[in-house]
Amino acid sequence: MEKFYFKYRDSEICKTKDYFIDYMKNNNLNEIEVYKAEPEKVTGIV
């Protein structure tokens, strides 16, 4: 199962590790801080 990450703590859209690697290359960055997306189980929604 592929893991996903958020760029900001309050982001609603998560991206893959490969996305962030490309982002770093395109912006000449050596490292960035990302937040691991944890699956959330929501019940009672129709």
N, C-alpha and C positions, 0 to 999 in steps of 0.2 A: 504494500500500500504506500503510495507516494505521500510524502510529508509536505505540509504547506506552512507558510510563514507570513506574518504581517510586517509591513515596513514601520508602522507606528503602532503604539499600544492601543489606540482607539480606532484603528482602521477597521473597516467592515469587509474589505476585499483582501483575500489572501492569495499569495503567489507561490510558485514552486521555487526550490533552491536554484534551479537552472536560470530562472528569470532574474534572480538577484545576482547571480554570477555575471550574467550579461549586463545587467544594470551597472555593476561595479566596473566592468571593462569599459563600457561606453562613457562612463563619467570619471575615468581615471582614479578610481578609489581602490585602496588596498584592503579596507575592511569597512563594514557597516554593522550596525546593531539591528537585528530583526527579532521578532517575537514569534515563537512557535504557536501555530494554530492547534488548539485542542478540540476534538469533536464534541459537540454539545447535543445531548439527546433531549428533544422537546416532545412532550406528550400532550394529548388533548387538542391538537390543532387539526381541523378538518380541511 
